Amino acid sequence: MEKKSDNFIDTERQLLKLTRSKTKAILEKGNLDKMIRHKEALGKIVKELEELKIQGEKDKLQDGEAIEDVQKWGVDIEGEIDETDCEISHLNQYLTEAEARTENEKREKEKILLKQQRDEELYFEKCKLEQMASLGSVSVKSTKPEQAKVSSVKMPKLVITKYDGTYERWLSFWNKFEAEIDNTDLPAVTKFSYLKELLEPHVCDEIDGLPFTMEGYTRAKNILKTNHGNTSEIVRAYVKNIQELPTITGRKVNKIHEFIKNLSYNVQSLETLSKLSQSLSMVRGVIEKLPGIKAELVTNQ
């Protein structure tokens, strides 16, 4: 005699079959909301079918049917449930990939909008600067009250070489940047633009993600000072440069001049940092690198 539970199971299996038949069309349409609802519907039907299957197995065992027969009875139902689980997994994978694509597209749009905003801000500031320059109204802000009076004498502008990220070039770069740009009345956004233009690409990467705002400019300066303005590292770089000066044999004037030029640069830099006296013991062997004129140097000394 057919149990009532068997009728319920048959109805649920038909409902599952009907619902599964819609999966392909839903995937082809690509409507994510509809996919989510469809996946939830399949999950709900599978859960109900599993509960009915368990109840049916219980009823059959109570009626005295053999375990083997009960197992055979449930094989087809298990197969349908397994196939549906695979469909649900496929839907989950599709939804995950679609969400990832949507998120990537969103990020790309945000990047494009941010770039457009930066370009517009930069263009606006450049136009403003050009207009001010044409009117002769660009002035440098004095850092001392007694220097507030603007001089009518036009001073030559410093040429700022792009910073390459090395410790030994930091002081020269930063001192010029502060004098020419950072200590002026220019807007922070404009200063930030100039700063980025004066950095080599691999150095600029360190601050490239910061916003074009006053806060972003301040953070950029702090990052660069932390990464490249460490006094101990700078001193170590100058000392290393001195120690690695090549030995010049004979009396080759050009090479000796180049040697003295490099030595002077590093020694003067150490002196600027008030670190020369601490480093003298590390560079005493320099005179040994000029054997051709060593005697003259010692005599003059």
MITI-860925 format. One line per 4 residues: number of its first residue (from 1); their letters; for each residue x, y, z of C-alpha. Coordinates in steps of 0.02 Angstrom, whole numbers, plus 50000, padded with zeros to 5 digits. Example, Ala and Ser with C-alpha at 12.3 -4.5 7.8 and 13.67 -1.06 7.14 Angstrom:
1) as) 50615/49775/50390  50684/49947/50357 $
This chain:
1) mekk) 50000/50000/50000  50068/50168/49951  50105/50278/50100  50056/50461/50113 $
5) sdnf) 50241/50502/50132  50273/50423/49961  50150/50545/49883  50237/50691/49966 $
9) idte) 50405/50628/49906  50344/50608/49727  50273/50784/49728  50436/50855/49798 $
13) rqll) 50538/50761/49667  50429/50832/49528  50448/51006/49601  50638/50983/49608 $
17) kltr) 50640/50924/49427  50536/51074/49373  50647/51197/49467  50808/51120/49400 $
21) sktk) 50744/51136/49222  50750/51326/49242  50934/51333/49292  51009/51344/49117 $
25) aile) 50895/51485/49061  50927/51583/49221  51116/51567/49199  51105/51625/49018 $
29) kgnl) 51008/51782/49066  51142/51827/49193  51024/51909/49318  51119/51892/49483 $
33) dkmi) 50969/51925/49595  50868/51793/49505  51012/51670/49520  51021/51697/49707 $
37) rhke) 50833/51666/49726  50844/51512/49615  50989/51442/49716  50894/51469/49878 $
41) algk) 50739/51384/49805  50841/51231/49754  50919/51222/49926  50749/51231/50011 $
45) ivke) 50675/51093/49902  50827/50980/49929  50814/51004/50117  50628/50960/50117 $
49) leel) 50659/50810/50003  50795/50744/50119  50678/50759/50269  50539/50668/50175 $
53) kiqg) 50662/50533/50121  50714/50503/50301  50531/50494/50353  50494/50373/50210 $
57) ekdk) 50640/50260/50261  50576/50261/50439  50400/50213/50383  50465/50069/50275 $
61) lqdg) 50574/50001/50414  50424/50008/50533  50324/49908/50404  50458/49774/50413 $
65) eaie) 50543/49802/50245  50723/49742/50230  50862/49870/50245  50927/49822/50072 $
69) dvqk) 50756/49860/49996  50745/50025/50087  50918/50072/50025  50871/50031/49845 $
73) wgvd) 50714/50135/49863  50816/50288/49911  50952/50272/49777  50863/50375/49644 $
77) iege) 50817/50510/49769  50998/50520/49828  51054/50537/49648  50936/50682/49616 $
81) idet) 50994/50767/49776  51177/50746/49728  51146/50818/49554  51055/50966/49630 $
85) dcei) 51199/50996/49751  51315/51005/49600  51201/51134/49518  51199/51236/49678 $
89) shln) 51390/51230/49685  51398/51287/49504  51280/51431/49543  51386/51479/49694 $
93) qylt) 51544/51480/49587  51460/51585/49453  51396/51709/49582  51566/51722/49666 $
97) eaea) 51652/51757/49500  51517/51881/49450  51533/51974/49616  51723/51979/49594 $
101) rten) 51703/52051/49418  51580/52180/49482  51698/52230/49622  51844/52245/49501 $
105) ekre) 51741/52352/49383  51690/52461/49529  51872/52484/49582  51924/52525/49404 $
109) keki) 51787/52655/49389  51840/52731/49556  52021/52738/49497  51969/52823/49335 $
113) llkq) 51862/52949/49428  52002/52983/49553  52126/53010/49412  52006/53127/49324 $
117) qrde) 51982/53223/49485  52170/53235/49512  52198/53290/49332  52063/53422/49348 $
121) elyf) 52135/53486/49512  52310/53491/49439  52250/53579/49282  52156/53707/49386 $
125) ekck) 52308/53741/49494  52423/53757/49344  52304/53879/49260  52296/53977/49421 $
129) leqm) 52485/53981/49433  52504/54036/49253  52379/54175/49280  52467/54233/49439 $
133) aslg) 52636/54224/49354  52575/54328/49207  52518/54462/49329  52684/54453/49422 $
137) svsv) 52595/54411/49583  52683/54250/49634  52771/54284/49797  52873/54179/49916 $
141) kstk) 52817/54170/50097  52955/54218/50219  52984/54104/50368  53047/54247/50479 $
145) peqa) 52947/54404/50528  53095/54518/50494  53101/54453/50316  52919/54490/50278 $
149) kvss) 52961/54636/50166  52962/54576/49985  53121/54616/49892  53109/54688/49719 $
153) vkmp) 53267/54595/49669  53229/54437/49570  53333/54292/49632  53380/54151/49512 $
157) klvi) 53277/53993/49537  53360/53835/49597  53364/53689/49478  53294/53536/49567 $
161) tkyd) 53355/53370/49500  53234/53223/49515  53264/53124/49673  53327/52948/49637 $
165) gtye) 53296/52870/49808  53478/52863/49867  53523/52922/50041  53668/53031/49983 $
169) rwls) 53555/53133/49867  53418/53163/49995  53485/53319/50083  53522/53412/49922 $
173) fwnk) 53352/53369/49850  53249/53406/50005  53335/53571/50047  53303/53635/49871 $
177) feae) 53123/53572/49872  53086/53658/50037  53164/53821/49978  53082/53825/49807 $
181) idnt) 52912/53745/49838  52869/53689/50014  52898/53860/50097  52795/53956/49968 $
185) dlpa) 52613/54012/49969  52565/53882/49839  52414/53773/49880  52454/53604/49957 $
189) vtkf) 52383/53515/49804  52503/53607/49690  52651/53572/49804  52602/53389/49804 $
193) sylk) 52597/53389/49613  52770/53465/49603  52837/53342/49731  52775/53192/49631 $
197) elle) 52846/53264/49470  53017/53280/49555  53027/53097/49607  53091/52953/49503 $
201) phvc) 52950/52827/49467  53007/52696/49594  53014/52830/49731  52848/52907/49679 $
205) deid) 52767/52736/49700  52790/52756/49889  52662/52898/49894  52561/52867/49736 $
209) glpf) 52405/52806/49826  52385/52959/49938  52242/53082/49905  52276/53252/49825 $
213) tmeg) 52237/53349/49984  52332/53445/50117  52328/53290/50228  52391/53182/50084 $
217) ytra) 52534/53305/50052  52584/53304/50236  52580/53114/50242  52684/53105/50082 $
221) knil) 52820/53216/50158  52823/53112/50317  52838/52950/50219  52983/53015/50114 $
225) ktnh) 53073/53084/50266  53053/52919/50357  53110/52814/50209  53254/52923/50149 $
229) gnts) 53295/53054/50280  53367/52943/50417  53526/53033/50472  53619/52874/50521 $
233) eivr) 53586/52796/50351  53637/52955/50261  53801/52967/50359  53835/52784/50325 $
237) ayvk) 53809/52813/50138  53931/52960/50133  54063/52862/50230  54040/52713/50115 $
241) niqe) 54063/52825/49963  54228/52888/50035  54288/52713/50079  54246/52651/49904 $
245) lpti) 54342/52787/49812  54460/52702/49687  54648/52697/49707  54732/52817/49583 $
249) tgrk) 54905/52760/49530  55029/52883/49455  54990/53066/49428  54836/53059/49315 $
253) vnki) 54770/53235/49333  54592/53205/49271  54566/53055/49383  54643/53144/49533 $
257) hefi) 54527/53292/49505  54375/53176/49496  54436/53089/49654  54453/53254/49747 $
261) knls) 54283/53312/49683  54194/53156/49749  54291/53162/49912  54248/53345/49940 $
265) ynvq) 54063/53316/49905  54050/53178/50035  54160/53266/50164  54062/53429/50148 $
269) slet) 53899/53332/50164  53961/53252/50326  54014/53423/50387  53840/53492/50349 $
273) lskl) 53767/53356/50459  53897/53394/50595  53957/53214/50579  54129/53241/50503 $
277) sqsl) 54226/53229/50667  54141/53064/50709  54184/52992/50539  54368/53044/50523 $
281) smvr) 54432/52881/50596  54337/52786/50462  54413/52880/50316  54595/52900/50368 $
285) gvie) 54649/52774/50237  54593/52888/50096  54767/52963/50074  54833/52788/50038 $
289) klpg) 54725/52787/49881  54832/52923/49803  55007/52845/49810  55068/52953/49666 $
293) ikae) 55048/53115/49763  55045/53047/49941  55213/53122/49985  55158/53295/49928 $
297) lvtn) 54995/53283/50024  55085/53234/50184  55211/53376/50161  55073/53505/50132 $
301) q) 54976/53438/50279 $
